[in-house]
Amino acid sequence: MQTLLRLEATVLPGNRLEVSAAELPEGAKVEVIVVLPERQQSQFASALDFLESLPSSPNPRCFPT
């Protein structure tokens, strides 16, 4: 029967991961699956989109450029 360990780790300098668990026998071959967190997409595609999203009254821009 397979054993599943779910661990969280922090990526170390040099893009390295270090896993340590008492359940891991030395010399055993294991499968490691890395799941990256989803990237949060910017709410605005451009600076102009951001400016257009600001309230129109009072006008947040000094000049209509």
PEWODA-V843711 format. One record per residue. RES is the residue in one small letter. PHI is phi in radians with two decimals (none if undefined). Layout:
RES;PHI
RES;PHI
//
This chain:
m;none
q;-1.38
t;-1.93
l;-1.99
l;-1.96
r;-1.91
l;-2.17
e;-1.91
a;-2.42
t;-1.89
v;-1.22
l;-1.53
p;-0.93
g;1.47
n;1.02
r;-1.87
l;-2.08
e;-2.23
v;-2.03
s;-2.39
a;-2.67
a;-1.09
e;-1.30
l;-1.57
p;-1.31
e;-1.01
g;1.43
a;-1.31
k;-1.50
v;-2.29
e;-1.84
v;-2.00
i;-2.04
v;-1.91
v;-2.00
l;-1.46
p;-1.17
e;-1.14
r;-1.36
q;-1.39
q;-1.43
s;-1.10
q;-1.21
f;-2.09
a;-1.33
s;-2.64
a;-1.12
l;-1.13
d;-1.04
f;-1.09
l;-1.09
e;-1.18
s;-1.41
l;-1.22
p;-1.04
s;-1.48
s;-2.33
p;-1.23
n;-1.08
p;-1.29
r;-1.77
c;-1.30
f;-2.25
p;-1.38
t;-1.90
//
